[in-house]
Amino acid sequence: MPSIQIDLPLTADEATKRAFAQRVGRIYGEIMQVGMDLLTVSIHDLGVGGVWRCHESGPPTPSGLIMCDIRKGRPTETRALLAQSLIDACVDTFVLDALWLKVEFTQHDGDEMYHPHLGGFNTNWRGDERKANSSTTTTTSPPDA
């Protein structure tokens, strides 16, 4: 954690998902003031008919869902900026209707997330951590990156 899971009503190729994950990482790191090495992005391309928004009258609408598991402590305005930025990225990358994208946050204490590369549990969020985490960021790219 943090982690962002994105459920999409479409399919996408690996290159598109990789580029999108990198974009999400940059957005998250900048807005949430952390190094990107803490973030895991899951892109669930569930295909046409895979995600729906229900309505009181009429049929459900194809939709998307973004779940953000983050550490507690960010102001509402920061989370709102992250949510809108993630929606904008989905609209831009996957040509989705912003009206039918929803972002949900679950906030946790730092000791509810375990990072082997940090040597164990995370800490509670305490402000801009980008410089503090830069020493733990690895520059090694995964195969085929």
Beta strands, then each sheet from edge to edge (+ up, - down):
strand 1: 3-8
strand 2: 40-45
strand 3: 52-53
strand 4: 61-62
strand 5: 64-71
strand 6: 101-108
strand 7: 114-115
strand 8: 120-121
sheet 1: 2+ 1+ 5- 6-
sheet 2: 3+ 4-
sheet 3: 7+ 8-
end
